[in-house]
């Protein structure tokens, strides 16, 4: 019997050990499940923050792209307007070069009246020598006509006491453009 009692005792010890091991295992599984749930919740929060960060950064990038595209569009529009405006003034210059002799003479006379002084010297462009000579003849004061031609396509250069004034067609148009470009742009781009 002693043997039987020892076997029963061993069986009880083993049963108690199994029961204790089962409790430890159950507690460990519960602890692991709690940790797993906690980690899953933390991962879900991080994913949510990550998704929000991605959405925010995407919106920032898209807004930047939109802004750059709008600016590029405005620059291109401005470039096209500038080209159109340049074309208008280039056409005006071509028209100035094609002015008939009497209008050219009148233009040069008005410039000489405004810019020249008694005894100044005027050097005309080769193509405008006759028009400048005729314009100078109609002035209420005397100016000298240079024997040499001005190095300009059209118009003249005026030389006075310590100064030189570029009265070429290009200079006249540049002055006109500086004064009227805004008004011309308003007309063109209403």
RAHUNOR-V440634 format. One record per residue. N is the residue number from 1. RES is the residue in one letter. SS is DSSP state (H for helix, E for strand, - for the rest). PHI is phi as a letter, one per 30 degrees, with the letter a starting at -180 (* if undefined). Layout:
# RAHUNOR-V440634
n	res	ss	phi
N	RES	SS	PHI
N	RES	SS	PHI
This chain:
# RAHUNOR-V440634
n	res	ss	phi
1	X	-	*
2	X	H	e
3	X	H	d
4	X	H	d
5	X	H	d
6	X	H	d
7	X	H	d
8	X	H	d
9	X	H	d
10	X	H	d
11	X	H	d
12	X	H	d
13	X	H	d
14	X	H	d
15	X	H	d
16	X	H	d
17	X	H	d
18	X	H	d
19	X	H	d
20	X	H	d
21	X	H	d
22	X	H	d
23	X	H	d
24	X	H	d
25	X	H	d
26	X	H	d
27	X	H	d
28	X	H	d
29	X	H	d
30	X	H	d
31	X	H	d
32	X	H	d
33	X	H	d
34	X	H	d
35	X	H	d
36	X	H	d
37	X	H	d
38	X	H	d
39	X	H	d
40	X	H	d
41	X	H	d
42	X	H	d
43	X	H	d
44	X	H	d
45	X	H	d
46	X	H	d
47	X	H	d
48	X	H	d
49	X	H	d
50	X	H	d
51	X	H	d
52	X	H	d
53	X	H	d
54	X	H	d
55	X	H	d
56	X	H	d
57	X	H	d
58	X	H	d
59	X	H	d
60	X	H	d
61	X	H	d
62	X	H	d
63	X	H	d
64	X	H	d
65	X	H	d
66	X	H	d
67	X	H	d
68	X	H	d
69	X	H	d
70	X	H	d
71	X	H	d
72	X	H	d
73	X	H	d
74	X	H	d
75	X	H	d
76	X	H	d
77	X	H	d
78	X	H	d
79	X	H	d
80	X	H	d
81	X	H	d
82	X	H	d
83	X	H	d
84	X	H	d
85	X	H	d
86	X	H	e
87	X	H	d
88	X	H	d
89	X	H	d
90	X	H	d
91	X	H	d
92	X	H	d
93	X	H	d
94	X	H	d
95	X	H	d
96	X	H	d
97	X	H	d
98	X	-	c
99	X	-	e
100	X	-	d
101	X	H	e
102	X	H	d
103	X	H	d
104	X	H	d
105	X	H	d
106	X	H	d
107	X	H	d
108	X	H	d
109	X	H	d
110	X	H	d
111	X	H	d
112	X	H	d
113	X	H	d
114	X	H	d
115	X	H	c
116	X	-	d
117	X	-	b
118	X	-	e
119	X	-	i
120	X	-	d
121	X	E	c
122	X	E	c
123	X	E	c
124	X	E	d
125	X	E	d
126	X	H	e
127	X	H	d
128	X	H	c
129	X	H	e
130	X	H	d
131	X	H	d
132	X	H	d
133	X	H	e
134	X	H	d
135	X	H	d
136	X	H	d
137	X	H	d
138	X	-	c
139	X	-	d
140	X	-	d
141	X	-	b
142	X	-	c
143	X	-	b
144	X	E	c
145	X	E	c
146	X	-	d
147	X	-	d
148	X	-	c
149	X	-	d
150	X	E	d
151	X	-	d
152	X	-	b
153	X	-	d
154	X	-	a
155	X	E	j
156	X	E	a
157	X	E	b
158	X	E	c
159	X	E	c
160	X	E	b
161	X	-	d
162	X	-	i
163	X	E	b
164	X	E	b
165	X	E	c
166	X	E	d
167	X	E	c
168	X	E	d
169	X	H	e
170	X	H	d
171	X	H	d
172	X	H	d
173	X	H	d
174	X	H	d
175	X	H	d
176	X	H	d
177	X	H	d
178	X	H	e
179	X	H	d
180	X	H	c
181	X	H	e
182	X	H	d
183	X	H	d
184	X	H	d
185	X	H	d
186	X	H	d
187	X	H	d
188	X	H	d
189	X	-	c
190	X	-	d
